[in-house]
Amino acid sequence: MLSEQGSKNFGAYLDRTLRVVRLDLFRRFKEIGVDITPEQWIIISSLYKKNGQSQSDLGALSFKNAPTISRIIDLLCEKGLTVRERFDGEKRRYKVVLTEKGVEMVEQILPEILISREEGWEGLSDEDYNHFMRILNQIFENLKAKN
């Protein structure tokens, strides 16, 4: 049997942390009466920063595959938060645009997101954050190269 002694079992800790972050966001969204998921939030917040991105750009930014990002965008369109528009002069490529309703939702949610981040990062410094991001990125690069 494979022994875990000496191994770095970081996956379970990443999963545990991601789960509690997602639960916190779901709770906050529900409390303010917003019907979106954390995955949908990633897309609409990306569009809020830079509206009119392609579906493939949004997928790359959110680390989601094409079918998953397509489903998320479909749901956001059904909710009236985004629309797909053709890029000028292109027949097959679409950009995703945040609607006025989507902009209003982002502005409603953003204060809660910032509070969640502050509470989650309580007791930790900017230096801790920089180390954390460096470590996460290194793990990502180490394993991405093998997959």
Number of C-alpha atoms within 10 A of each C-alpha: 3 4 6 8 7 6 7 7 10 10 9 9 10 11 11 11 12 12 11 12 16 14 14 16 20 16 13 17 20 13 10 11 11 15 11 17 15 15 14 18 20 14 22 27 19 18 22 17 8 11 16 21 17 19 19 17 13 24 17 13 12 15 11 15 12 14 10 13 21 16 12 18 22 15 15 22 18 11 14 14 20 25 19 18 13 14 15 9 7 8 8 7 14 18 19 24 21 27 19 12 13 22 17 12 18 20 13 15 19 13 11 16 17 11 12 16 13 12 10 13 13 9 8 10 10 9 9 12 12 11 12 12 12 12 12 13 11 12 12 11 11 11 9 9 7 6 5
